[in-house]
């Protein structure tokens, strides 16, 4: 996996974490869902199996088995 993709994945996870901590407004939840979608899309495109994809659901971190 290219280093740039790894860095982008880390940034996406960090962005999701920040959004989850501050998930008070609808805008933040919308941003969080976009981050989750991006992470799933990148994982699918790079053929990476995410055993425990973490996404934000209403301000709560939830782990989910995801197999592209």
C-alpha positions in Angstrom: 0.0 0.0 0.0 1.4 3.4 -0.9 2.6 5.6 2.0 0.4 8.4 0.9 -2.7 6.2 1.1 -1.7 5.1 4.6 -1.3 8.8 5.7 -4.7 9.6 4.2 -6.3 6.7 6.1 -4.7 7.9 9.3 -6.0 11.5 8.6 -9.5 10.2 7.9 -9.5 8.2 11.2 -8.3 11.2 13.1 -10.9 13.4 11.5 -13.6 10.9 12.4 -12.4 10.8 16.0 -12.5 14.6 16.2 -16.0 14.7 14.7 -17.2 12.0 17.1 -16.0 13.9 20.1 -17.8 17.0 18.9 -20.9 15.3 17.4 -23.5 17.8 18.7 -24.7 19.4 15.5 -26.2 17.9 12.4 -23.3 19.3 10.4 -20.8 17.4 12.4 -22.8 14.2 12.0 -22.9 14.7 8.3 -19.2 15.3 8.2 -18.6 12.1 10.2 -20.8 10.0 7.9 -18.8 11.4 4.9 -15.6 10.3 6.7 -17.0 6.9 7.3 -18.1 6.6 3.7 -14.6 7.7 2.5 -12.9 5.2 4.8 -15.1 2.3 3.5 -14.6 3.4 -0.1 -10.8 3.6 0.3 -10.7 0.3 2.0 -12.8 -1.2 -0.9 -10.6 0.4 -3.6 -7.3 -0.7 -2.0 -8.7 -4.2 -1.3 -8.0 -4.0 2.4 -10.1 -6.1 4.7 -11.1 -3.9 7.6 -11.8 -6.4 10.4 -13.0 -3.7 12.7 -14.1 -0.6 10.9 -14.8 2.1 13.4 -17.5 4.6 12.5 -19.4 7.2 14.3 -23.1 6.6 15.0 -24.8 9.5 16.7 -21.7 10.4 18.6 -20.9 6.9 19.7 -18.0 4.9 18.3 -19.2 1.6 17.0 -17.0 -1.2 15.7 -18.3 -3.1 12.7 -17.0 -6.1 10.7 -16.6 -4.9 7.1 -15.4 -7.1 4.3 -15.3 -5.5 0.9 
